């Protein structure tokens, strides 16, 4: 029986105190990360156990170059769960520690993933600075995302209109092994704006334009590409053309 199985059993049997003792006895961030996943996954996990697991993970960080970055890499594996549950207090604590280490230790490894989390999951009225996303804290970034440079929006409608006027959203395509236009996010934003009664006429041609620009970019890279990269580009071109044909 693995340690994860033991922890799962304790949680399911309602032995919270023993489970807390177990997560607090973690030896390193690898083990602690696995415990965090178990605790967040199990519906019977009590709030004090969740707090103990996250506190234990925080305690595994070493304030040394490289070790800090490895810890942030591990952290980034489960921060999306914290966002989906809106565990703001923990998100802010982890961001503060991560960005502090990125600057003081000159070790920003994977800290950009925490920035991406805000861009992906934040609500329209979330203020970047409240989550320690400031120019000072992010001075290690070559290019700060546009959403971080804004403040909170007054309404969801205003926020969605702003998003749709930004450069095309991209997502990683595992088959093509390259980034392609994220039409699902674009369409979701359009549908939400319609529900809010917004005028979306300015975006009628946007979907086709996004795909056309993506196709042009992929085709321009094809002549100089070799072997595996050429194969990936060809798959990306094929998928983009198929998406365009469905619109036409």
BELPE-V212383 format. One record per backbone hydrogen bond with DSSP energy under -1.0 kcal/mol. NH is the residue of the N-H (numbers start at 1). CO is the residue of the C=O. E is the energy in kcal/mol with one decimal. If there is no record, write none. Layout:
[[NH/CO/E] [NH/CO/E]]
This chain:
[[6/2/-2.1] [7/3/-2.5] [8/4/-2.5] [9/5/-2.4] [10/6/-2.1] [11/7/-2.2] [12/8/-2.6] [13/9/-1.9] [14/11/-1.4] [15/10/-2.7] [16/14/-1.5] [19/15/-2.0] [20/16/-2.7] [21/17/-2.1] [22/18/-1.9] [23/19/-2.4] [24/20/-2.0] [26/23/-1.1] [32/28/-2.4] [33/29/-2.5] [34/30/-1.6] [35/31/-2.0] [36/32/-2.5] [37/33/-2.1] [38/34/-2.0] [39/35/-2.7] [40/36/-2.7] [41/37/-1.7] [42/38/-2.1] [45/42/-1.4] [50/46/-2.0] [51/47/-2.4] [52/48/-1.8] [53/49/-2.5] [54/50/-2.2] [55/51/-2.5] [56/52/-2.3] [57/53/-2.0] [58/54/-2.4] [59/55/-1.7] [60/57/-1.5] [61/58/-1.2] [64/62/-2.2] [67/65/-1.6] [68/64/-2.7] [70/66/-2.5] [71/67/-1.8] [72/68/-2.2] [73/69/-2.2] [74/70/-2.0] [75/71/-2.7] [76/72/-2.5] [77/74/-1.4] [78/75/-1.8] [82/78/-1.2] [83/79/-2.1] [84/80/-2.3] [85/81/-1.8] [86/83/-1.1] [87/82/-2.8] [88/86/-1.6] [91/87/-2.1] [92/88/-2.7] [93/89/-1.8] [94/90/-2.7] [95/91/-2.5] [96/92/-2.4] [97/93/-2.2] [98/94/-2.6] [99/95/-2.8] [100/96/-1.9] [101/97/-2.1] [102/98/-2.1] [103/99/-1.8] [104/100/-3.0] [105/101/-2.0] [111/108/-2.5] [113/110/-1.2] [115/111/-1.2] [116/112/-2.4] [117/113/-1.7] [118/114/-1.3] [119/115/-1.9] [120/116/-2.5] [121/117/-3.0] [122/118/-2.2] [126/123/-1.7] [130/127/-1.2] [131/128/-1.6] [132/129/-1.9] [133/128/-2.1] [134/132/-1.2] [138/134/-2.0] [141/138/-2.1] [153/124/-3.3] [159/155/-1.7] [160/156/-2.8] [161/157/-2.2] [162/158/-1.8] [163/159/-2.3] [164/160/-2.3] [165/161/-1.0] [166/163/-1.4] [171/180/-2.4] [173/178/-2.5] [177/173/-1.9] [178/173/-1.0] [180/171/-2.5] [182/169/-3.3] [183/181/-1.5] [186/182/-1.6] [187/183/-2.9] [188/184/-2.4] [189/185/-2.3] [190/186/-2.0] [191/187/-2.7] [192/188/-2.2] [193/189/-2.1] [194/190/-2.1] [195/191/-1.9] [196/192/-1.4] [197/194/-1.3] [198/193/-2.5] [203/200/-2.0] [204/201/-1.6] [209/205/-2.1] [210/206/-2.9] [211/207/-1.9] [212/208/-2.5] [213/209/-2.4] [214/210/-2.0] [215/211/-2.8] [216/212/-2.3] [217/213/-2.1] [218/214/-2.4] [219/215/-2.6] [220/216/-1.8] [221/217/-1.1] [225/222/-1.2] [229/226/-1.4] [231/227/-2.1] [232/228/-2.3] [233/229/-2.5] [234/230/-2.4] [235/231/-1.8] [236/232/-2.3] [237/233/-2.7] [238/234/-2.3] [239/235/-2.4] [240/236/-2.2] [241/237/-2.5] [242/238/-2.1] [243/239/-2.2] [244/240/-2.1] [245/241/-2.4] [246/242/-1.4] [248/244/-2.3]]
